[in-house]
Amino acid sequence: MNNNKHAIGRRLRKARVLMGFSRKEVMEALGLQTTTHICDWERGERLPGVQNLLKLSVLYKTLPDSLLYELRQDAIKEIGAWMKEVEDKKQP
């Protein structure tokens, strides 16, 4: 998960830079008091909550799951493995 957080952080920073926003501008758009959360997200120290993730995706003109690509890939693998186990248990 830690590597995923760093990859997501890089993705968030890249999206911000591509849109031409400073951290201060993103802070203002999200209604935050400081840029601390944005810095933490971009360094991969923590992930944005659902509400901020949705706001970021609107601000960066992208889909939320594209910002969290690595987590989505992990979810696909985990759910796929779980579904296979359930199917195997159902077979006589």
N, C-alpha and C positions, 0 to 999 in steps of 0.2 A: 504494500500500500504506500509506503514511503516514497518509493521510486515513482509511483503513479502521481503522488502529490506534487513532486518536483516537475514531472512532465506536464501536469495540468497547470502548474504555476508558469512554466515557460509559455504554454499555449495562451494563458490569460494575458501575459505581458505582450506577447506577439500581437494578439488581437487589439489590445489597447494602442500599441505603437502604430499598427497598420491603419487604425482609424484616426490617428493624429491627436489623441487625447493625452493630457498630462494626468498624473495620479490625482492631482488636486481637482481637475475637472471631473474625473470619475467620482471622486469623493462627493463633490457637490451634486452630481447627477443622482447618486444613490442616497443622498441625504445623510451622509455620515459626518461625524464631527472632526475626524482626523483621517490621514491617509494610512494609518497603522494597519487596518484590516487589509487594504489593497496591497500594501507591501508584504504582509504575511501570506496572502494568497499567491502573489507572484513569486515569492521565494519557496513556495510549497510547504510552508509551515502549518497551514490550515486551509480548509476549503470554504468557499462561500456557502452560506445557507441557501435554501431554496429560493427565498424571495430575492436575495441579492443576485443569485445566479440568473434568475429570470430577467432581472433588470439589466444585468451585464449583457445577456444575450440580445436584448433589444437594443441596447446602446451600441454593441459591436456588430449588429446586424447579422447575427448567426443564430443557430439553434443551440439550446442548452446542452444537448448531448454531444454536440461537436466540441464544446469547451471541456467536457468531461469524457473525452473519447476513451481514455485508458480505463476509467471506471466502468464504462459501458462494455468494453471488451471483456473485462473480468466478469461482469454480470452475465454476459452471454455464455461464457465458459462454465461458470458455476451453475447457472440454471440449466444449461444443456446437460451437464453431468447429473444433476438431480433428476431431470426428466428421464434420462436413460435408466437410472436406478429404479424409478417408479415403474417404467415400462417393463424392466426385467423382472420385477416382483410380481407383476400382473400375469406374466406368461407362465403357463403350467409346467 
